[in-house]
Amino acid sequence: MTGTAPADAAWAGIIISRLAIGRLRLRSPESQGLVCSTISTWASLHRAGGFVSQKGRASRKSAAANVRIIETSMIEIRRGSRDDLDAIARIQASCPDAAQWAPADYLDHDLRVALLDNRVAGFLVTRLLGTLDGNSECEILNLAVAAQARRRGIARRLIGDFLTGFSGSVFLEVRESNNDARSLYNSMKFMEIDRRPEYYLSPTEAAIVMKFHSC
Ligand SMILES: CC(C)(COP(=O)(O)OP(=O)(O)OC[C@H]1O[C@@H](n2cnc3c(N)ncnc32)[C@H](O)[C@@H]1OP(=O)(O)O)[C@@H](O)C(=O)NCCC(=O)NCCS
């Protein structure tokens, strides 16, 4: 970890304390009002070359220069319903890397949607495979985030919401070439446990099997 300039440290302290109570309102020395969503603040600051990254690095730039309007929306996760299927179909159709199921079939499983500015911006579908001695086995059937809403922490929030209170193992398959999704799962401590050659068709490609264990 590199050193933190005093001004940066002060701003970081303010952010940490404000994050703990939910919505964050900051005013920079230039009096720009900011309302940031709690979860995406870290990622947004990180991407903006801001003063604190997720890895704890501190920028040497002044805090004032880095404070800018980052995010004015909130991400909300809730259960998906029939009313969400049109939006899910649109997102899925725009994501060739996602599984292409009939959206109505998702209602037979655990369906969660992420709302950004009150509109469905992503969804996660999981299926319970079984439970033994309090430990469950689940699989992720599909996950997709609308292209214009990516890199705001939506997929991470969806998976985090699903894992909250979950005890057991979660499995998934992902196309070998799908580096975005593999980065996401790796960042969330999923382990690559197997490779299945020619698992996918159109185009033919291997699947990487990943597993997450939650105690
Ligand atoms: C993969 C996907 C779901 C990620 O959704 P997202 O909301 O953009 O992901 P997040 O913003 O929560 O990203 C969380 C972390 O995942 C990693 N990540 C996500 N997208 C990435 C990308 N394009 N490049 C590198 N890393 C990426 C990063 O570590 C990121 O953290 P950071 O932004 O702080 O660096 C999205 O790109 C998508 O819908 N892709 C098409 C469908 C698909 O591939 N589904 C998966 C099927 S298995």
PDBQT file of the ligand as one rigid body, heavy atoms in Angstrom, charges set to zero:
ROOT
HETATM    1  C1  LIG A 301     -20.318 -10.217 -16.685  1.00  0.00    +0.000 C 
HETATM    2  C2  LIG A 301     -21.347  -9.153 -16.328  1.00  0.00    +0.000 C 
HETATM    3  C3  LIG A 301     -22.568  -9.826 -15.724  1.00  0.00    +0.000 C 
HETATM    4  C4  LIG A 301     -20.715  -8.208 -15.272  1.00  0.00    +0.000 C 
HETATM    5  O1  LIG A 301     -21.728  -7.283 -14.856  1.00  0.00    +0.000 OA
HETATM    6  P1  LIG A 301     -21.348  -5.867 -14.204  1.00  0.00    +0.000 P 
HETATM    7  O2  LIG A 301     -22.544  -5.357 -13.491  1.00  0.00    +0.000 OA
HETATM    8  O3  LIG A 301     -20.755  -4.993 -15.249  1.00  0.00    +0.000 OA
HETATM    9  O4  LIG A 301     -20.193  -6.284 -13.182  1.00  0.00    +0.000 OA
HETATM   10  P2  LIG A 301     -19.772  -5.442 -11.887  1.00  0.00    +0.000 P 
HETATM   11  O5  LIG A 301     -19.840  -3.993 -12.196  1.00  0.00    +0.000 OA
HETATM   12  O6  LIG A 301     -20.520  -5.925 -10.706  1.00  0.00    +0.000 OA
HETATM   13  O7  LIG A 301     -18.242  -5.861 -11.778  1.00  0.00    +0.000 OA
HETATM   14  C5  LIG A 301     -17.705  -6.402 -10.603  1.00  0.00    +0.000 C 
HETATM   15  C6  LIG A 301     -16.283  -6.806 -10.887  1.00  0.00    +0.000 C 
HETATM   16  O8  LIG A 301     -16.214  -7.799 -11.902  1.00  0.00    +0.000 OA
HETATM   17  C7  LIG A 301     -15.044  -7.584 -12.709  1.00  0.00    +0.000 C 
HETATM   18  N1  LIG A 301     -15.480  -7.180 -14.055  1.00  0.00    +0.000 N 
HETATM   19  C8  LIG A 301     -16.753  -6.995 -14.482  1.00  0.00    +0.000 A 
HETATM   20  N2  LIG A 301     -16.768  -6.650 -15.792  1.00  0.00    +0.000 NA
HETATM   21  C9  LIG A 301     -15.482  -6.616 -16.185  1.00  0.00    +0.000 A 
HETATM   22  C10 LIG A 301     -14.836  -6.307 -17.423  1.00  0.00    +0.000 A 
HETATM   23  N3  LIG A 301     -15.543  -5.954 -18.521  1.00  0.00    +0.000 N 
HETATM   24  N4  LIG A 301     -13.488  -6.356 -17.476  1.00  0.00    +0.000 NA
HETATM   25  C11 LIG A 301     -12.766  -6.697 -16.405  1.00  0.00    +0.000 A 
HETATM   26  N5  LIG A 301     -13.312  -6.986 -15.184  1.00  0.00    +0.000 NA
HETATM   27  C12 LIG A 301     -14.655  -6.952 -15.083  1.00  0.00    +0.000 A 
HETATM   28  C13 LIG A 301     -14.296  -6.456 -12.043  1.00  0.00    +0.000 C 
HETATM   29  O9  LIG A 301     -13.451  -7.029 -11.054  1.00  0.00    +0.000 OA
HETATM   30  C14 LIG A 301     -15.429  -5.680 -11.386  1.00  0.00    +0.000 C 
HETATM   31  O10 LIG A 301     -15.009  -4.891 -10.305  1.00  0.00    +0.000 OA
HETATM   32  P3  LIG A 301     -14.502  -3.363 -10.569  1.00  0.00    +0.000 P 
HETATM   33  O11 LIG A 301     -15.505  -2.705 -11.484  1.00  0.00    +0.000 OA
HETATM   34  O12 LIG A 301     -14.484  -2.786  -9.197  1.00  0.00    +0.000 OA
HETATM   35  O13 LIG A 301     -13.156  -3.496 -11.216  1.00  0.00    +0.000 OA
HETATM   36  C15 LIG A 301     -21.733  -8.298 -17.569  1.00  0.00    +0.000 C 
HETATM   37  O14 LIG A 301     -20.565  -7.892 -18.236  1.00  0.00    +0.000 OA
HETATM   38  C16 LIG A 301     -22.646  -9.014 -18.544  1.00  0.00    +0.000 C 
HETATM   39  O15 LIG A 301     -23.868  -8.964 -18.422  1.00  0.00    +0.000 OA
HETATM   40  N6  LIG A 301     -22.039  -9.702 -19.533  1.00  0.00    +0.000 N 
HETATM   41  C17 LIG A 301     -22.838 -10.398 -20.571  1.00  0.00    +0.000 C 
HETATM   42  C18 LIG A 301     -23.558 -11.603 -19.995  1.00  0.00    +0.000 C 
HETATM   43  C19 LIG A 301     -22.612 -12.590 -19.354  1.00  0.00    +0.000 C 
HETATM   44  O16 LIG A 301     -21.482 -12.778 -19.787  1.00  0.00    +0.000 OA
HETATM   45  N7  LIG A 301     -23.112 -13.236 -18.278  1.00  0.00    +0.000 N 
HETATM   46  C20 LIG A 301     -22.356 -14.211 -17.546  1.00  0.00    +0.000 C 
HETATM   47  C21 LIG A 301     -22.744 -15.581 -17.988  1.00  0.00    +0.000 C 
HETATM   48  S1  LIG A 301     -21.850 -16.837 -17.048  1.00  0.00    +0.000 SA
ENDROOT
TORSDOF 0
